[in-house]
Amino acid sequence: MAAAAAGPLRQGAPLRAGGGGRVEAAPDWASLHVDLTQLIAARVLATGGFPDYVRFRAVCSHWRAAAASPRGRSLLDPRFHPRRWMLFPEGFGRFPGHRADGGHARFFDLSAAVAGAGGFVRVPLPELKTHCVLDSPDGLLLLQRDAYTAVRLLHPFTRDVADFPDIDSLPQQLHELEFELTVDPVYNFTSWLQNTSRYLYLARKLSAAVNVTAKGAVTVMLALHNIGRVAFASSGDDCWTISSWKMNQLDRALSYQGKLYVVNWEDGLTSVSVIDPPSPVTSCEGEESSVPELPPPKTIATCSSDEIHQPYLVELDSEIMLVGYNDSSFSRIVILKLADLVLGRTVPVTSICDHVLFAGARSLCVSSSWLPSIGGNSVVCFHAGEDYLAQYHLSSGTWSVASDGHLMLSPPQRPCGLIHHIFTCCDRQFWNKGLMFCFKTEPKWWALQRWRNGA
């Protein structure tokens, strides 16, 4: 016992088995074969996510050398995208980059099995002092630079950056697509001048998707909510390219595996469409390279609105789900798998285990460990019929109030619960401004509004 208490065991130090004299050597984890170490590292990255992979590389120099460094490649390799991490909205006007945070920002792990056990990470992001956050596709931060309106894609944990064209290139294209020129040049110029600021304001309300090609080209698609079009550009392009077609309900677009999924309901029919990223254009030698075009949306599933009413899209365990109401009475929540609808089946999901779904314009799937008062197998949403933040219990089919306060009338008072912070993430217009969600409050920037108006 005295020997055992003398100090910690060294790697490879002998251990005595039981009370006998047999001696066993402790495993020397640092001497794992490189191939086995790489296999474990890949498994950690696939199941634990990016921060666990970083912790794995920090164990010892041997493991660090065997596992590839994410720096310099964290944007180019989708495995390094922190999909389950979300920028935490501090609330009460403390937008990302606020001086009160000292150049840092907090992120929380939506899938953390134990709340607080590595579920929060605070990282320095000086870029937020001169940029506003537009969206967070795959856990990455899509930023717009103040004054210059340049768009950047930032990995929050490695600070790898990809630069994209200025968002100023969108208004001119939108004006040409949607405004019919006349023979009066003065009228044409006046109309362009008036519409430029309006289009720039509208273009900042968006949802984004990130696609990385096999050759390492990073392409971003922007679903422009109030314009009904999709713009795209690759890193290093001179300008954004806008779709020739229009589409409704882009404010509910879901980014998944580099594509945009959109749900629409019209004339008693609910449909789900997918917008694929543009295909790379290959040009023969001597030919002028053409600009890639964005393919029109493809409808992949349809069902009657009697089967699911006003649904949202959400990712749950690498599957896309539709979360909506049973009918216009809003009495029950219905969850359907998109994969079933594609096959022509309508099979309601009866259990989501220990998950909590937050239904909104940007729906989220959260581990119930964050919300012990809510519990798993539940859906939290702003009840369409009663206008309060409600919790629906899938097991019992009953409703209950999810939080204190009436978010229909005013923001929650300090200190507010974690549920308010998470539900704020469902609305980008509150989330990126550091404001807590309130149905009747118009989200506005408390500072730098001149450069960020509309974002």
KEBADO-217722 format. One record per residue (C-alpha): x, y, z; residue number from 0; residue in three letters. Coordinates in steps of 0.25 Angstrom, whole numbers, always signed. Layout:
<recs>
   east  north     up    n  res
      X      Y      Z  NUM  ala
...
</recs>
This chain:
<recs>
   east  north     up    n  res
     +0     +0     +0    0  met
    +11     +9     +3    1  ala
    +18     +7    -10    2  ala
     +4     +9    -17    3  ala
     +3    +22    -10    4  ala
    +17    +27    -13    5  ala
    +12    +34    -26    6  gly
     +5    +31    -39    7  pro
     +8    +20    -48    8  leu
    +18    +23    -60    9  arg
    +14    +18    -74   10  gln
    +19     +3    -75   11  gly
    +21     +3    -60   12  ala
    +19    -11    -53   13  pro
     +6    -15    -46   14  leu
     +4    -26    -36   15  arg
     -8    -35    -39   16  ala
    -16    -38    -26   17  gly
     -8    -42    -14   18  gly
     +2    -52    -21   19  gly
    +15    -49    -27   20  gly
    +11    -49    -42   21  arg
    +15    -35    -48   22  val
     +7    -29    -60   23  glu
    +12    -17    -68   24  ala
     +2     -6    -69   25  ala
     -1     -3    -84   26  pro
     +7     +8    -90   27  asp
     -3    +16    -98   28  trp
     +7    +25   -104   29  ala
    +13    +13   -112   30  ser
     +1    +10   -119   31  leu
     +3     +6   -134   32  his
     +2    +18   -143   33  val
     -9    +11   -151   34  asp
    -17     +8   -139   35  leu
    -16    +22   -133   36  thr
    -21    +28   -147   37  gln
    -33    +18   -147   38  leu
    -36    +23   -132   39  ile
    -34    +37   -136   40  ala
    -44    +36   -148   41  ala
    -54    +29   -139   42  arg
    -53    +40   -128   43  val
    -55    +51   -139   44  leu
    -67    +43   -145   45  ala
    -74    +41   -132   46  thr
    -69    +51   -122   47  gly
    -67    +63   -131   48  gly
    -56    +73   -133   49  phe
    -53    +77   -119   50  pro
    -52    +63   -114   51  asp
    -42    +61   -126   52  tyr
    -34    +73   -121   53  val
    -33    +67   -107   54  arg
    -29    +53   -113   55  phe
    -17    +60   -120   56  arg
    -13    +67   -107   57  ala
    -11    +54    -99   58  val
     +3    +52   -104   59  cys
    +13    +55   -115   60  ser
    +12    +41   -121   61  his
     -4    +43   -123   62  trp
     -2    +57   -127   63  arg
     +7    +53   -138   64  ala
     -1    +41   -143   65  ala
    -14    +49   -144   66  ala
    -15    +60   -155   67  ala
    -15    +74   -150   68  ser
    -28    +82   -153   69  pro
    -21    +95   -155   70  arg
    -21   +100   -169   71  gly
    -30    +89   -174   72  arg
    -42    +90   -164   73  ser
    -51    +97   -175   74  leu
    -46    +88   -186   75  leu
    -49    +75   -179   76  asp
    -64    +74   -175   77  pro
    -60    +64   -164   78  arg
    -54    +76   -156   79  phe
    -67    +85   -157   80  his
    -72    +86   -143   81  pro
    -87    +83   -147   82  arg
    -92    +81   -133   83  arg
    -87    +94   -127   84  trp
    -95   +107   -127   85  met
    -91   +121   -124   86  leu
    -97   +124   -111   87  phe
   -106   +136   -110   88  pro
   -102   +144    -98   89  glu
   -115   +153    -99   90  gly
   -118   +167    -94   91  phe
   -111   +174   -105   92  gly
    -97   +166   -104   93  arg
    -96   +163   -118   94  phe
    -84   +154   -123   95  pro
    -71   +163   -122   96  gly
    -77   +172   -111   97  his
    -66   +179   -103   98  arg
    -71   +173    -90   99  ala
    -67   +159    -95  100  asp
    -53   +164    -97  101  gly
    -52   +158   -111  102  gly
    -57   +145   -107  103  his
    -69   +137   -111  104  ala
    -76   +125   -105  105  arg
    -81   +112   -112  106  phe
    -89   +101   -106  107  phe
    -90    +86   -111  108  asp
   -104    +83   -114  109  leu
   -102    +68   -113  110  ser
    -94    +68   -100  111  ala
    -98    +56    -92  112  ala
    -95    +63    -79  113  val
    -98    +78    -78  114  ala
    -86    +86    -73  115  gly
    -76    +75    -75  116  ala
    -69    +81    -87  117  gly
    -82    +86    -92  118  gly
    -77   +101    -93  119  phe
    -65   +106    -99  120  val
    -60   +120    -99  121  arg
    -51   +124   -110  122  val
    -44   +137   -115  123  pro
    -50   +142   -128  124  leu
    -44   +156   -130  125  pro
    -51   +156   -144  126  glu
    -64   +158   -138  127  leu
    -60   +172   -134  128  lys
    -61   +176   -149  129  thr
    -71   +166   -154  130  his
    -85   +162   -152  131  cys
    -90   +148   -152  132  val
   -100   +145   -163  133  leu
   -102   +130   -160  134  asp
    -95   +117   -155  135  ser
    -95   +106   -166  136  pro
    -89    +93   -160  137  asp
    -84   +101   -148  138  gly
    -76   +110   -156  139  leu
    -78   +125   -155  140  leu
    -82   +133   -168  141  leu
    -78   +147   -166  142  leu
    -80   +160   -172  143  gln
    -69   +171   -171  144  arg
    -74   +184   -166  145  asp
    -72   +196   -176  146  ala
    -67   +187   -187  147  tyr
    -78   +176   -187  148  thr
    -68   +165   -191  149  ala
    -73   +151   -187  150  val
    -64   +142   -180  151  arg
    -65   +127   -175  152  leu
    -58   +125   -161  153  leu
    -56   +113   -153  154  his
    -58   +117   -139  155  pro
    -48   +107   -133  156  phe
    -36   +108   -143  157  thr
    -39   +122   -148  158  arg
    -37   +117   -162  159  asp
    -43   +127   -172  160  val
    -49   +126   -186  161  ala
    -52   +139   -193  162  asp
    -64   +141   -202  163  phe
    -68   +153   -211  164  pro
    -75   +166   -205  165  asp
    -89   +165   -203  166  ile
    -90   +178   -210  167  asp
    -90   +170   -223  168  ser
   -104   +165   -220  169  leu
   -113   +178   -222  170  pro
   -108   +180   -236  171  gln
   -112   +166   -241  172  gln
   -125   +166   -233  173  leu
   -128   +180   -240  174  his
   -126   +174   -253  175  glu
   -134   +162   -251  176  leu
   -146   +168   -244  177  glu
   -147   +182   -250  178  phe
   -151   +184   -265  179  glu
   -143   +195   -271  180  leu
   -150   +206   -279  181  thr
   -145   +216   -290  182  val
   -143   +227   -280  183  asp
   -129   +226   -275  184  pro
   -131   +236   -263  185  val
   -143   +228   -258  186  tyr
   -134   +215   -259  187  asn
   -123   +221   -251  188  phe
   -132   +227   -241  189  thr
   -139   +213   -239  190  ser
   -126   +206   -238  191  trp
   -121   +216   -227  192  leu
   -134   +214   -219  193  gln
   -134   +199   -220  194  asn
   -119   +197   -217  195  thr
   -120   +200   -202  196  ser
   -133   +192   -201  197  arg
   -127   +180   -208  198  tyr
   -115   +180   -199  199  leu
   -124   +181   -187  200  tyr
   -132   +169   -191  201  leu
   -120   +161   -196  202  ala
   -115   +161   -181  203  arg
   -126   +152   -177  204  lys
   -122   +138   -181  205  leu
   -119   +124   -178  206  ser
   -106   +118   -183  207  ala
   -100   +104   -187  208  ala
    -86   +100   -189  209  val
    -81    +90   -199  210  asn
    -67    +85   -201  211  val
    -63    +78   -214  212  thr
    -54    +67   -216  213  ala
    -43    +77   -221  214  lys
    -44    +85   -209  215  gly
    -53    +97   -214  216  ala
    -62   +103   -203  217  val
    -75   +108   -208  218  thr
    -86   +115   -200  219  val
   -100   +116   -204  220  met
   -109   +127   -198  221  leu
   -124   +125   -197  222  ala
   -129   +140   -198  223  leu
   -141   +139   -189  224  his
   -149   +152   -194  225  asn
   -144   +151   -208  226  ile
   -148   +137   -211  227  gly
   -135   +134   -218  228  arg
   -122   +127   -216  229  val
   -108   +132   -218  230  ala
    -95   +125   -218  231  phe
    -80   +127   -219  232  ala
    -67   +119   -217  233  ser
    -56   +124   -209  234  ser
    -48   +134   -218  235  gly
    -59   +137   -228  236  asp
    -61   +152   -232  237  asp
    -76   +152   -229  238  cys
    -88   +145   -225  239  trp
    -97   +138   -235  240  thr
   -112   +138   -233  241  ile
   -122   +128   -237  242  ser
   -131   +131   -249  243  ser
   -143   +124   -242  244  trp
   -150   +128   -229  245  lys
   -156   +120   -217  246  met
   -164   +122   -205  247  asn
   -161   +118   -190  248  gln
   -146   +120   -191  249  leu
   -146   +125   -177  250  asp
   -149   +111   -173  251  arg
   -137   +105   -181  252  ala
   -129    +94   -175  253  leu
   -114    +93   -178  254  ser
   -111    +78   -178  255  tyr
    -98    +72   -185  256  gln
    -95    +84   -193  257  gly
   -110    +85   -199  258  lys
   -122    +93   -195  259  leu
   -135    +86   -192  260  tyr
   -148    +94   -193  261  val
   -162    +91   -188  262  val
   -174    +97   -194  263  asn
   -189    +96   -193  264  trp
   -199   +100   -203  265  glu
   -213    +96   -207  266  asp
   -214    +85   -197  267  gly
   -201    +79   -201  268  leu
   -188    +79   -193  269  thr
   -175    +77   -201  270  ser
   -160    +76   -198  271  val
   -150    +81   -209  272  ser
   -135    +80   -209  273  val
   -125    +91   -215  274  ile
   -112    +84   -220  275  asp
    -99    +92   -220  276  pro
    -95    +97   -234  277  pro
    -87    +86   -242  278  ser
    -73    +90   -245  279  pro
    -71    +95   -260  280  val
    -60    +88   -268  281  thr
    -56    +96   -280  282  ser
    -48    +90   -292  283  cys
    -34    +96   -295  284  glu
    -36   +109   -303  285  gly
    -50   +111   -299  286  glu
    -55   +122   -290  287  glu
    -60   +116   -276  288  ser
    -74   +118   -274  289  ser
    -81   +122   -260  290  val
    -87   +110   -253  291  pro
   -102   +111   -251  292  glu
   -110   +107   -239  293  leu
   -120    +96   -243  294  pro
   -134    +98   -240  295  pro
   -140    +92   -227  296  pro
   -144    +77   -228  297  lys
   -157    +72   -221  298  thr
   -153    +59   -214  299  ile
   -165    +57   -205  300  ala
   -180    +61   -204  301  thr
   -191    +58   -195  302  cys
   -205    +63   -191  303  ser
   -205    +75   -182  304  ser
   -216    +67   -174  305  asp
   -204    +58   -170  306  glu
   -195    +69   -165  307  ile
   -198    +84   -164  308  his
   -188    +95   -165  309  gln
   -176    +87   -163  310  pro
   -162    +91   -160  311  tyr
   -149    +83   -164  312  leu
   -139    +78   -153  313  val
   -127    +69   -153  314  glu
   -128    +57   -143  315  leu
   -117    +47   -142  316  asp
   -113    +50   -157  317  ser
   -127    +49   -162  318  glu
   -136    +60   -166  319  ile
   -149    +61   -159  320  met
   -162    +69   -162  321  leu
   -168    +74   -149  322  val
   -182    +80   -150  323  gly
   -196    +80   -145  324  tyr
   -207    +69   -148  325  asn
   -217    +79   -154  326  asp
   -221    +94   -152  327  ser
   -226    +92   -138  328  ser
   -211    +91   -134  329  phe
   -215    +81   -123  330  ser
   -204    +70   -126  331  arg
   -190    +70   -131  332  ile
   -186    +61   -142  333  val
   -172    +56   -146  334  ile
   -169    +50   -159  335  leu
   -156    +44   -165  336  lys
   -153    +50   -179  337  leu
   -147    +37   -183  338  ala
   -161    +31   -181  339  asp
   -168    +41   -189  340  leu
   -158    +40   -200  341  val
   -162    +25   -201  342  leu
   -177    +29   -200  343  gly
   -179    +25   -186  344  arg
   -185    +33   -175  345  thr
   -181    +27   -162  346  val
   -181    +37   -150  347  pro
   -169    +36   -140  348  val
   -174    +32   -126  349  thr
   -161    +34   -119  350  ser
   -148    +43   -120  351  ile
   -142    +37   -108  352  cys
   -134    +47    -99  353  asp
   -134    +58   -110  354  his
   -142    +71   -109  355  val
   -146    +77   -122  356  leu
   -147    +93   -123  357  phe
   -156    +96   -135  358  ala
   -154   +109   -142  359  gly
   -149   +116   -154  360  ala
   -135   +109   -151  361  arg
   -140    +97   -143  362  ser
   -130    +90   -134  363  leu
   -128    +76   -127  364  cys
   -123    +77   -113  365  val
   -119    +67   -103  366  ser
   -128    +67    -91  367  ser
   -117    +68    -81  368  ser
   -117    +83    -84  369  trp
   -131    +84    -79  370  leu
   -134    +74    -68  371  pro
   -147    +82    -65  372  ser
   -152    +78    -79  373  ile
   -147    +64    -81  374  gly
   -145    +56    -93  375  gly
   -155    +52   -104  376  asn
   -161    +66   -105  377  ser
   -163    +77   -115  378  val
   -162    +92   -111  379  val
   -168   +102   -120  380  cys
   -176   +115   -120  381  phe
   -190   +109   -119  382  his
   -197   +115   -132  383  ala
   -211   +114   -125  384  gly
   -208   +119   -111  385  glu
   -196   +128   -114  386  asp
   -187   +124   -103  387  tyr
   -174   +116   -102  388  leu
   -179   +102   -100  389  ala
   -174    +88    -98  390  gln
   -181    +76   -105  391  tyr
   -179    +62    -98  392  his
   -178    +51   -109  393  leu
   -180    +40   -100  394  ser
   -193    +45    -94  395  ser
   -198    +55   -105  396  gly
   -200    +66    -95  397  thr
   -196    +81    -95  398  trp
   -190    +89    -84  399  ser
   -183   +102    -82  400  val
   -168   +101    -85  401  ala
   -163   +114    -77  402  ser
   -167   +126    -69  403  asp
   -171   +139    -76  404  gly
   -179   +142    -88  405  his
   -170   +143   -100  406  leu
   -182   +148   -108  407  met
   -182   +161   -101  408  leu
   -168   +164    -96  409  ser
   -154   +158    -95  410  pro
   -151   +149    -82  411  pro
   -145   +156    -70  412  gln
   -131   +154    -65  413  arg
   -127   +144    -61  414  pro
   -134   +136    -71  415  cys
   -133   +121    -73  416  gly
   -125   +113    -83  417  leu
   -137   +110    -90  418  ile
   -139   +124    -94  419  his
   -124   +125   -100  420  his
   -126   +112   -108  421  ile
   -140   +116   -113  422  phe
   -133   +129   -118  423  thr
   -124   +121   -126  424  cys
   -136   +117   -135  425  cys
   -137   +132   -140  426  asp
   -125   +137   -146  427  arg
   -130   +151   -145  428  gln
   -129   +151   -130  429  phe
   -118   +141   -129  430  trp
   -107   +149   -136  431  asn
   -111   +162   -129  432  lys
   -109   +157   -115  433  gly
   -124   +159   -112  434  leu
   -134   +149   -106  435  met
   -146   +145   -114  436  phe
   -159   +152   -113  437  cys
   -170   +151   -123  438  phe
   -174   +165   -123  439  lys
   -160   +172   -122  440  thr
   -153   +176   -135  441  glu
   -139   +172   -134  442  pro
   -129   +183   -136  443  lys
   -115   +185   -134  444  trp
   -111   +193   -122  445  trp
    -98   +198   -129  446  ala
    -92   +198   -143  447  leu
   -106   +198   -149  448  gln
   -101   +206   -161  449  arg
    -92   +195   -166  450  trp
   -101   +183   -161  451  arg
   -115   +188   -165  452  asn
   -124   +176   -169  453  gly
   -114   +166   -164  454  ala
</recs>
